[in-house]
Amino acid sequence: MFRSATLADLPAIIALLADDRLGQGREDAADPPNPAYLAAFAAIDADANQYLAVVEDEGRVIGCLQLSFIPGLSRLGMWRGQIESVRIAADRRSDGLGRQMFAWAIAECRARGCGLVQLTTDKQRPEARRFYESLGFVASHEGLKLVL
């Protein structure tokens, strides 16, 4: 069910990223994929500290997420797992798949020696924040971004 994404999965991943109110305005689900996605996939695929995962059911990609394993000096050199780009196909939401994806992702972070797992969520997605809090994530820091 959970596996590393391949280049052949890229159109399905992009479609998942574009399939919500926010994603529609910032993603390009054209086929063939925008070359920027191809370059990003190549960079992720070549980096041992990146893991682009998909969830597959009967040959169909129904979910995705990206794990980034981040080394750091603080907290005695602790590694962190960063979870990004979490998406589940619209027709599979609310069936427990999200909880399974996070259990899998957290286990992957533990296996890589991470001492904590972190994520960000857009303030326009309050339902996502409630979901993450139900998994035990705590809004302990305020995140900031600068669009370049």
N, C-alpha and C positions, 0 to 999 in steps of 0.2 A: 504494500500500500504506500509507504513512504520510501522515496528514493531520490537520488541526485538527479537534478534536471539535466536534460540533454538539449542540444541545439534544436532538435525536432520539436521539443516542448515549448519553444519560445513563443509562437503565436498564441497558444492556449494560455500561457502565463500573462502575456500582454492583455489578452481579452479579459482575464480575471482582474487585472489591475485597473482596467478601464470600466469595469462593470459596477460602478456606483456613482453617486452624485459628484464626489470630488474627483474621482478618476476620469470621468468623462471629459473634464476640462483640462486635464494635464497629461493624458496618455494619448497615444496614436495607435489605434488598433488596426491600421491598414495592413493588408497582405499583398506583397511580402513586407516583412517588418522593416521599419525605419532603420537605416544603418546605425543610428545611435544605439539602438537596442542590441544590435549584433556586436558592436564594440564593447558595450557594457557586459554582455554575456561572456565574451572572450576574456575580459579582465577578471571577472568573477571566477570563471572556470580555471584560470591560470593561478589563482591565489589560494594557497593552502589554508588561509585563515577565513575563507569565504565558503559557504555551503548554500547553494540555491537548491531548495528541496521542493518536490511536488508530491501531491497525494493523488494516486491513480486508483480508479475503480472501473473494472471491466474495460480497460484500455483508454479511458477518458480521464484527463487531468481535471480534478475537481477542487484542488486547493494548492496553494503555494505559500512559501515563506523563505526569507533569506536569513541565515545565521551568519553573524560576523564574530569572529573570536579575536578579542582585543587584548593585547598585552598591556600592562601598566605598571608603573612604579609604586603608586599609592597602594595602601592596604597590603604591604609586604610583597609587592610584585604580583598582586592578584590578577588573573585573567578574568575577563568579563565576556559574557555572551550577549550579543545585541540581536534582538529579533526585529525584523523589518518586513515590510511588504506582505503582510499576512492577508490572504484572500481565500474565500471559499465560494464555490459556484452558488449562485442565487438559489437554485433548486435544492441545494444540500445544506443550507443554513438551518440552524435550530434542530439539527439531528444528532448533536454531540460530536461532530467532526472537529470543531474548533478545540474542544477540550482534549481530544486525542492528539491533534497536531501539537498543542502546547506541551502535553506530557512527553511526546516524542522529542520535541525541540529542547526541553529542559534536560531530558536524559542525555541528549547529544552534548549539551554544554557541560554537564557533569563529567561525561566520559572524556571530554577534552581538558578537564582540570579547572574549569571556570568556578570561581567562588561566588559569583552572582550573575543573574540574568537581568537585563534591562531592556526597555522598549520605550518608544514614544507613540503617542496617538494624537491625532488631530483633535483640537477642541470642538470641531464640528461633528465629531463622532462620539457623543456621550454614551451611546449604547455599547460601543467598543470599550470605553473606559470601565463601565460597569462590569463587562465581561472579564476584563483583565483583573480587576479588583476581586472578582469572585474566584479567581485562580490563585489569589494571594499576593498579587503585585500591589505595591504601596506607592502612592504618589508622594515620594519623599523629597523630590527635588523639583525645581521649576526649570523647564527646558526652554531654550531660546534658539531661534534660527535666524540667519541672515541670508536672504536670497541673493545670489550673485548673477 
